Amino acid sequence: METKNIMIVGVGGQGSLLASKLLGHLLMEQGYDVKVSEVHGMSQRGGSVVTYVRYGDKVYSPVIDKGEAHCIVSFELLEAARWLEYLRPDGQIVTSTQQIDPMPVITGAAAYPEDLVVKMQAAGAKVDALDCLALAEEAGSSKAVNLVLMGRLSHYFDFPEEAWQEAIEACVPPKFLELNKKAFALGQKA
């Protein structure tokens, strides 16, 4: 099997680490060789964060180069647009429609770009954009955006529902399990 590449991009403090851990666990349980990179960027709140998840028969490097990502999972619209050049021509973007102002916007040095979904589609990307924050809040916590995104992402994989549930149970602390399973289900059904 050809190595598949997934990039998880977002802003520090959004839960991208749990998302990559969950995905890595799921893929290993499905029998793939998996490499999950360290987080690149500033993991404090507000900084851009990127994690690479690569899987296949044998994966030698955790790094994904420009034009190689089969899928970009993004917690925030501008982050999806920022990493667009890493997407393959036939690649898929799964993104939350949430907008988090980066420092230049906060300080007034720049404006938040408009119509990002339209712009990414115009660049040739397939974009699946969803209000993950609203669904996370419906599940019980704005912090559950990561599981809403994983629920949405599950549409692009041919893995059994039980495998996703098992990965959630393995990676999420017990006291947050019910909330996270609800968030995953809302993302899946949206």
C-alpha positions as CSV (number, residue, x, y, z in Angstrom):
1,M,0.0,0.0,0.0
2,E,1.2,3.5,-0.9
3,T,2.0,5.6,2.2
4,K,-0.8,8.0,3.0
5,N,-0.2,11.4,4.5
6,I,-2.5,13.4,6.8
7,M,-1.6,16.8,8.2
8,I,-3.4,18.1,11.3
9,V,-3.1,21.8,11.5
10,G,-4.5,24.3,14.0
11,V,-3.7,26.8,16.7
12,G,-2.0,26.0,20.0
13,G,-4.4,24.8,22.7
14,Q,-7.0,23.4,20.4
15,G,-6.4,19.7,21.0
16,S,-4.5,18.7,17.8
17,L,-2.2,16.4,19.9
18,L,-5.1,14.3,21.0
19,A,-6.4,14.1,17.4
20,S,-3.1,12.9,16.1
21,K,-2.7,10.4,19.0
22,L,-6.2,9.0,18.3
23,L,-5.6,8.7,14.6
24,G,-2.2,7.1,15.1
25,H,-3.7,4.6,17.5
26,L,-6.6,3.8,15.1
27,L,-4.2,3.2,12.1
28,M,-1.8,1.0,14.1
29,E,-4.8,-1.1,15.3
30,Q,-5.7,-1.5,11.6
31,G,-2.3,-3.0,11.0
32,Y,-0.4,-0.1,9.4
33,D,3.1,1.1,10.0
34,V,2.5,4.6,11.4
35,K,4.7,7.6,12.0
36,V,3.3,10.6,13.9
37,S,5.6,13.6,13.9
38,E,6.3,15.9,16.8
39,V,4.4,19.1,16.8
40,H,5.9,21.8,14.7
41,G,5.4,25.4,15.7
42,M,4.4,27.1,18.9
43,S,2.2,24.9,21.0
44,Q,1.2,27.7,23.3
45,R,-2.2,29.2,22.8
46,G,-2.5,31.1,19.6
47,G,0.6,29.7,17.8
48,S,0.4,27.7,14.6
49,V,0.7,23.9,15.3
50,V,1.2,21.1,12.7
51,T,1.3,17.4,13.2
52,Y,2.1,14.9,10.5
53,V,0.5,11.4,10.5
54,R,1.8,9.0,7.8
55,Y,0.8,5.4,7.4
56,G,1.2,2.5,5.0
57,D,3.0,-0.9,4.8
58,K,6.3,0.7,5.8
59,V,6.8,4.3,6.6
60,Y,10.4,5.6,6.8
61,S,10.0,9.3,7.6
62,P,7.4,11.2,9.6
63,V,7.8,14.3,7.3
64,I,5.3,15.4,4.7
65,D,6.6,17.6,1.8
66,K,4.6,20.1,-0.3
67,G,2.1,18.5,-2.6
68,E,2.1,15.2,-0.7
69,A,-0.8,15.4,1.9
70,H,-3.8,13.3,1.0
71,C,-5.8,15.1,3.7
72,I,-5.4,18.2,5.7
73,V,-7.5,18.3,8.9
74,S,-7.7,21.9,10.2
75,F,-9.1,23.3,13.4
76,E,-9.3,26.8,11.9
77,L,-9.9,28.3,8.4
78,L,-6.8,30.4,8.0
79,E,-4.6,27.4,9.1
80,A,-6.2,25.3,6.3
81,A,-5.4,28.0,3.8
82,R,-1.9,28.5,5.1
83,W,-1.0,24.8,4.5
84,L,-2.8,24.4,1.2
85,E,0.4,24.0,-0.8
86,Y,1.1,20.8,1.0
87,L,-2.2,19.2,-0.3
88,R,-2.0,16.8,-3.3
89,P,-4.0,17.8,-6.4
90,D,-6.6,15.2,-5.5
91,G,-6.4,15.9,-1.7
92,Q,-9.2,16.6,0.8
93,I,-9.5,19.3,3.3
94,V,-11.6,18.7,6.4
95,T,-11.9,22.0,8.3
96,S,-13.7,23.7,11.1
97,T,-15.2,27.0,9.9
98,Q,-13.9,28.6,13.2
99,Q,-11.8,31.8,12.8
100,I,-9.2,32.6,15.3
101,D,-7.4,35.9,14.8
102,P,-3.6,35.5,14.5
103,M,-1.4,38.2,16.1
104,P,-1.2,40.5,13.0
105,V,-5.0,40.7,13.0
106,I,-5.2,41.2,16.8
107,T,-2.7,44.1,16.6
108,G,-4.4,45.6,13.6
109,A,-1.5,45.1,11.2
110,A,-3.6,42.8,9.0
111,A,-7.2,41.8,8.3
112,Y,-8.5,38.3,8.5
113,P,-8.8,37.0,4.9
114,E,-12.4,36.7,3.6
115,D,-14.0,33.8,1.7
116,L,-11.3,31.3,2.5
117,V,-13.4,28.2,1.6
118,V,-14.2,29.7,-1.8
119,K,-10.5,30.7,-2.3
120,M,-9.3,27.1,-1.4
121,Q,-11.9,25.6,-3.7
122,A,-10.8,28.0,-6.5
123,A,-7.3,26.7,-6.0
124,G,-8.6,23.2,-6.7
125,A,-9.0,21.8,-3.2
126,K,-11.9,19.6,-2.1
127,V,-13.1,21.4,1.0
128,D,-15.4,19.8,3.7
129,A,-16.1,22.8,6.0
130,L,-18.1,22.3,9.1
131,D,-19.0,24.5,12.2
132,C,-17.1,22.1,14.5
133,L,-17.2,24.6,17.4
134,A,-21.0,24.7,17.5
135,L,-21.1,20.9,17.4
136,A,-18.5,20.7,20.2
137,E,-20.5,23.1,22.3
138,E,-23.6,21.0,21.6
139,A,-21.6,17.9,22.9
140,G,-20.8,19.8,26.1
141,S,-17.5,21.5,25.6
142,S,-15.8,23.9,23.2
143,K,-12.6,21.8,23.7
144,A,-14.2,18.9,21.9
145,V,-13.6,20.4,18.4
146,N,-10.9,17.8,17.9
147,L,-13.4,14.9,18.2
148,V,-15.9,16.6,16.0
149,L,-13.2,16.8,13.3
150,M,-12.3,13.2,13.8
151,G,-15.9,12.2,13.4
152,R,-16.1,14.2,10.2
153,L,-12.8,12.7,9.0
154,S,-14.1,9.1,9.6
155,H,-16.2,9.6,6.4
156,Y,-13.0,9.5,4.4
157,F,-11.8,6.1,5.8
158,D,-13.1,2.7,5.3
159,F,-12.7,1.6,8.9
160,P,-15.4,0.0,11.1
161,E,-17.2,2.2,13.6
162,E,-15.9,0.0,16.5
163,A,-12.3,0.8,15.5
164,W,-12.9,4.5,15.9
165,Q,-14.8,3.9,19.2
166,E,-11.9,1.7,20.5
167,A,-9.4,4.4,19.6
168,I,-11.4,7.1,21.4
169,E,-11.6,4.8,24.5
170,A,-7.8,4.2,24.4
171,C,-6.9,7.9,24.0
172,V,-9.4,9.9,26.0
173,P,-9.4,10.1,29.8
174,P,-12.4,8.2,31.2
175,K,-14.0,11.3,32.8
176,F,-14.2,13.0,29.3
177,L,-15.2,9.8,27.4
178,E,-18.9,10.3,27.1
179,L,-18.5,14.0,26.0
180,N,-15.9,13.1,23.4
181,K,-17.9,10.2,22.0
182,K,-20.9,12.5,21.7
183,A,-18.7,15.1,19.9
184,F,-17.4,12.4,17.5
185,A,-20.9,11.2,16.7
186,L,-22.1,14.8,16.0
187,G,-19.2,15.4,13.6
188,Q,-19.9,12.0,11.9
189,K,-23.6,12.7,11.4
190,A,-23.3,16.4,10.5
